[in-house]
């Protein structure tokens, strides 16, 4: 059983996942699913304070980004920020 748990924990290691609506419901479940399996996860939603609490619980490899996804410019900026923070600077 331990080996299947370890395999699940690394199934998405190295992946970077952006999840919208991540402060509750299916979005939160999706973010947890990928994070528990090793992915770095950017959680996007309007309720930044809620996301901050979730990210504190998840720990490393989790990022909270407050954004209203109905605002196209704000969404684009949030995605760019997520990519920049996960990938880091390119020299």
C-alpha positions in Angstrom: 0.0 0.0 0.0 2.8 2.4 0.8 4.3 2.0 -2.7 1.0 2.9 -4.3 0.7 6.0 -2.1 4.2 7.0 -3.1 3.4 6.5 -6.7 0.3 8.6 -6.5 2.2 11.3 -4.7 4.6 11.6 -7.6 2.2 10.9 -10.5 2.2 14.6 -11.6 5.6 15.7 -10.2 7.1 18.4 -12.3 3.7 19.4 -13.7 2.4 22.9 -13.3 -1.4 23.2 -13.1 -3.6 26.3 -13.1 -7.1 25.8 -11.5 -9.8 28.4 -11.7 -12.6 28.5 -9.2 -10.2 27.0 -6.7 -11.6 28.5 -3.5 -14.3 25.9 -3.2 -16.2 23.0 -4.8 -14.9 21.2 -7.9 -12.1 23.8 -8.4 -10.8 23.2 -4.9 -11.1 19.4 -5.2 -9.2 19.6 -8.5 -6.4 21.7 -7.0 -6.1 19.3 -4.1 -6.1 16.3 -6.4 -3.1 17.5 -8.5 -1.2 18.9 -5.5 -1.5 15.6 -3.6 -0.1 13.9 -6.6 3.0 16.1 -6.8 2.0 18.9 -9.2 2.7 22.6 -8.5 -0.7 24.2 -8.4 -1.8 27.8 -9.0 -5.2 28.3 -7.4 -7.2 31.1 -9.0 -10.4 32.6 -7.7 -11.9 35.9 -6.6 -11.7 35.2 -2.9 -7.9 35.7 -2.3 -8.2 35.4 1.5 -9.8 32.0 1.1 -7.1 31.0 -1.3 -4.4 32.2 1.1 -5.8 29.9 3.8 -5.9 26.9 1.4 -2.3 27.5 0.2 -1.1 27.7 3.8 -2.7 24.3 4.4 -1.2 22.8 1.2 2.3 24.2 1.7 5.0 24.1 -0.9 4.0 23.9 -4.6 0.8 25.9 -4.1 0.2 29.5 -5.1 -2.8 31.7 -4.5 -3.8 34.2 -7.2 -6.9 36.4 -6.6 -8.6 37.1 -9.9 -12.0 37.6 -11.5 -11.8 35.2 -14.5 -14.5 37.1 -16.3 -12.0 40.0 -16.7 -9.9 38.8 -19.6 -7.0 41.2 -19.0 -6.9 40.3 -15.3 -7.0 36.6 -16.1 -4.2 36.9 -18.7 -2.1 38.7 -16.1 -2.8 36.1 -13.4 -1.8 33.3 -15.7 1.4 35.1 -16.7 2.2 35.7 -13.0 1.6 32.0 -12.2 3.9 30.8 -15.0 6.6 33.3 -14.0 6.5 32.3 -10.3 6.5 28.5 -11.1 9.1 28.7 -13.8 11.3 31.4 -12.4 13.5 33.8 -14.3 15.2 32.8 -17.5 18.7 34.1 -17.9 
